[in-house]
């Protein structure tokens, strides 16, 4: 799912925005596993450099990711329990 979304981001917004989204995502993931604030600082620095239009593009990418993750979870639950949520 994530690799497909990455391809969509590259195609629709370009490599630059894919790299920004990936950098923020990886720093967030590293923070969650280590609880080291330097990773949050890295993500904040990357995001604070963006212009409003760029922030919108990155926000849309993360919104789509979470939307797809929620759909995937719902499909999994439905297939596991046999009930529709």
C-alpha positions in Angstrom: 0.0 0.0 0.0 2.7 2.5 1.0 4.8 1.8 -2.1 1.7 2.3 -4.3 0.9 5.6 -2.6 4.6 6.6 -3.0 4.3 6.1 -6.7 1.1 8.2 -6.8 2.8 11.0 -4.9 5.8 10.9 -7.3 3.5 11.0 -10.3 1.1 13.6 -9.1 3.3 15.9 -7.1 6.9 15.0 -8.1 10.0 13.5 -6.5 10.6 16.6 -4.4 7.4 16.1 -2.4 7.8 12.3 -2.2 11.2 12.9 -0.6 9.7 15.4 1.9 6.9 13.0 2.8 9.3 10.1 3.1 11.7 12.1 5.3 9.0 13.2 7.7 7.5 9.6 7.8 10.9 8.0 8.5 11.8 10.6 11.2 8.4 10.0 12.8 8.9 6.2 12.7 12.3 6.6 14.3 11.0 8.8 17.0 8.3 6.3 17.9 10.8 3.5 18.2 13.5 5.4 20.0 11.6 8.2 21.8 14.6 10.4 20.8 13.3 14.0 20.2 16.0 14.7 17.6 13.8 12.9 15.1 10.8 15.1 15.8 13.1 18.1 15.5 14.2 16.8 12.1 10.7 16.4 10.9 9.7 19.9 12.2 12.7 21.5 10.5 11.7 19.9 7.2 8.0 20.9 7.5 8.8 24.4 8.7 10.7 25.2 5.5 7.6 24.6 3.4 5.5 27.3 1.8 1.7 27.1 2.4 1.1 25.5 -1.0 3.8 22.9 -0.3 2.4 22.3 3.1 -1.0 21.5 1.5 0.6 19.0 -0.8 2.4 17.2 2.0 -0.7 17.3 4.2 -2.8 15.8 1.4 -0.3 12.9 1.0 -0.5 12.1 4.7 -4.2 12.4 4.8 -4.5 9.9 1.9 -2.1 7.6 3.7 -4.2 7.6 6.8 -7.4 7.2 4.8 -6.0 4.1 3.1 -4.7 2.7 6.4 -8.2 3.0 7.9 -9.8 1.4 4.9 -7.3 -1.5 5.1 -8.0 -2.0 8.8 -11.7 -2.0 8.1 -11.4 -4.6 5.4 -9.2 -6.7 7.6 -11.7 -6.5 10.5 -14.6 -7.4 8.2 -12.7 -10.4 6.7 -11.6 -11.5 10.2 -14.9 -11.1 12.0 -17.3 -11.4 9.1 -19.1 -8.3 10.2 -19.3 -4.9 8.4 -18.4 -1.9 10.6 
